[in-house]
C-alpha cells in the first residue's frame, strides 16, 4: 500500500535531501537486520513505525504520540516478548 499525502509540502530541498538520506539508511538497516532485500521484508506496521521513530531519534513520548494508544501498547508487548526471548538464550 502506498500512502500519498493530500496536503502540500512546504519544505526546503535541503530538508528533503536530509530526510531522503535518513530513510535510505533506515532501509539499509532493515535489510541488514532481516538478511534480505526490502521487498522480501514481512513487517508489522506498528513495529515498522516504532523502529522508524527510534531511528529518527524521537523521544519515547513522541514515539507513543505517533503510534497512538493501541499502537504503543502493541509495541510495548512486542518489545517485552523480544526481551524475554533474548533473556532465555
C-alpha positions in Angstrom: 0.0 0.0 0.0 1.4 3.4 -0.9 0.5 6.4 1.1 0.4 9.8 -0.6 -0.3 13.0 1.4 -3.2 15.1 0.3 -1.7 18.3 1.6 1.1 20.4 0.0 4.7 20.0 1.2 6.3 23.3 2.2 9.8 22.0 2.9 13.2 23.2 1.7 15.0 20.9 -0.6 17.8 20.5 2.0 15.2 19.0 4.3 14.1 16.6 1.6 17.7 15.6 1.0 18.3 15.0 4.7 15.1 13.0 5.1 16.0 11.0 2.0 19.3 10.1 3.4 17.8 9.1 6.8 15.2 7.0 5.2 17.7 5.3 2.9 19.9 4.5 5.9 16.8 3.1 7.7 16.0 0.9 4.7 19.6 -0.4 4.7 19.4 -1.1 8.4 16.2 -3.1 7.9 17.7 -5.1 5.1 20.8 -5.8 7.1 18.8 -6.9 10.1 16.4 -9.0 8.1 19.1 -10.5 5.9 17.3 -9.7 2.7 16.1 -7.0 0.3 13.3 -4.7 1.4 10.8 -6.2 -1.0 11.1 -9.5 0.9 10.6 -8.0 4.3 7.4 -9.1 6.1 6.9 -6.4 8.7 4.1 -5.3 11.1 3.2 -1.6 10.6 3.4 -0.9 14.3 6.9 -2.4 14.6 8.0 -0.6 11.4 6.7 2.9 12.6 8.1 2.3 16.1 11.5 1.4 14.7 11.4 4.4 12.4 10.6 6.7 15.2 13.5 5.3 17.2 15.8 5.5 14.2 14.9 9.2 13.7 15.7 9.9 17.4 12.2 10.7 18.6 11.7 10.5 22.4 9.6 7.7 23.8 6.8 10.2 24.5 6.7 11.4 20.9 7.0 7.8 19.5 3.9 7.0 21.6 2.1 10.0 20.2 2.9 8.8 16.6 1.8 5.2 17.4 -1.4 6.2 19.3 -2.5 4.4 22.4 -3.2 1.0 20.8 -0.1 1.0 18.7 2.1 2.0 21.7 0.5 -0.8 23.7 1.2 -3.3 20.9 4.8 -2.1 20.5 5.4 -2.5 24.3 4.0 -6.0 24.2 6.3 -7.0 21.2 9.3 -5.4 23.0 8.6 -7.3 26.2 8.3 -10.6 24.2 11.5 -9.9 22.4 13.4 -9.1 25.7 12.0 -12.3 27.3 13.1 -14.4 24.4 16.6 -12.9 24.4 17.0 -13.4 28.1 16.2 -17.1 27.7 19.2 -17.7 25.5 
